[in-house]
Each structure stands twice: as C-alpha cells, then as structure tokens.
C-alpha cells in the first residue's frame, strides 16, 4: 500500500473514527503520530510463517540469498503498555 492508497482508503471513513493497531497478543492499542516512522525495509525477505513478508536489510545476506531490494516505508509501530 502506498501513502496515496492509504489516504484514499481513509477518506472513505469519518474523520473522527479512532485508529488503532493490534495489541501484543490480543486486543487493540491506540495509534499516535510518534508511532509512525520512516524505515528502510528489504522486500520479500520473509520465508517462515511467523515472519512478515518484508524484513531488515541484513536478512538476505544472513540467509545466503541475493541482496534484497531496499525501499523506504512508513511503519506504524505498535507500543504495548
């Protein structure tokens, strides 16, 4: 998803609708602006069921694979209390 696609998705909802992220094991946590960061990610590096589709730039080399394509992405970081 790109920023433009996210904006279009958000436009379909009321402006006062609460935005949350999934909790550590269950439930939901509020999202605040300081939880959004720009991070370089490596595309298509996850291979295990428990991994995300994309990862960190050092994962490909550590697994003996070709270097991954690195892109910047906005990350919505979950913070548990």
C-alpha positions in Angstrom: 0.0 0.0 0.0 1.2 3.5 -0.8 0.6 6.7 1.0 -1.8 7.8 -1.8 -3.7 4.5 -1.5 -3.9 4.8 2.3 -5.3 8.4 2.0 -8.0 7.2 -0.4 -8.9 4.4 2.0 -9.1 6.8 4.9 -11.2 9.3 3.0 -14.0 6.6 2.9 -14.3 6.9 6.7 -15.4 9.6 9.1 -12.6 11.9 10.2 -13.3 11.3 13.9 -13.0 7.5 13.6 -10.5 6.1 16.1 -7.3 4.5 14.6 -5.8 1.5 16.4 -3.1 -1.2 15.9 -3.3 -4.8 17.1 -2.1 -5.5 20.6 0.8 -7.7 21.5 -1.2 -10.9 22.0 -4.8 -9.7 21.8 -6.9 -6.5 21.9 -6.0 -3.2 20.3 -3.8 -0.2 21.2 -4.3 3.5 20.1 -2.0 4.8 17.4 -0.3 8.2 17.9 1.8 10.3 15.5 5.0 9.4 17.3 4.5 5.8 16.5 4.9 6.4 12.7 8.4 6.3 11.4 10.2 6.1 8.1 12.3 2.9 7.9 14.3 1.2 5.2 13.0 -2.3 4.6 14.1 -5.3 2.5 11.3 -6.5 0.2 10.2 -10.1 0.1 12.6 -11.5 2.7 10.2 -13.4 5.0 10.1 -17.1 4.4 8.8 -18.5 7.7 5.1 -18.4 8.7 5.9 -16.3 11.7 7.8 -13.6 9.7 6.4 -10.6 8.0 6.6 -10.5 4.2 9.3 -7.8 4.3 12.2 -7.5 6.7 15.5 -5.9 7.5 18.3 -5.3 5.0 20.7 -7.7 6.7 18.4 -10.8 6.5 19.1 -11.8 2.9 22.9 -11.9 3.4 22.5 -13.8 6.7 20.4 -16.5 4.9 22.9 -16.8 2.0 20.5 -15.3 -0.6 20.9 -12.5 -3.1 20.7 -9.0 -1.6 17.2 -7.8 -1.3 15.7 -4.7 -2.8 15.7 -2.0 -0.1 12.9 0.7 0.0 11.8 3.3 2.5 8.4 2.6 4.1 6.2 4.3 6.7 5.9 1.9 9.7 3.0 2.1 12.2 4.8 0.9 15.3 2.7 -0.9 18.0 3.5 0.1 21.5 2.3 -2.0 24.4 2.0 -0.8 27.9 
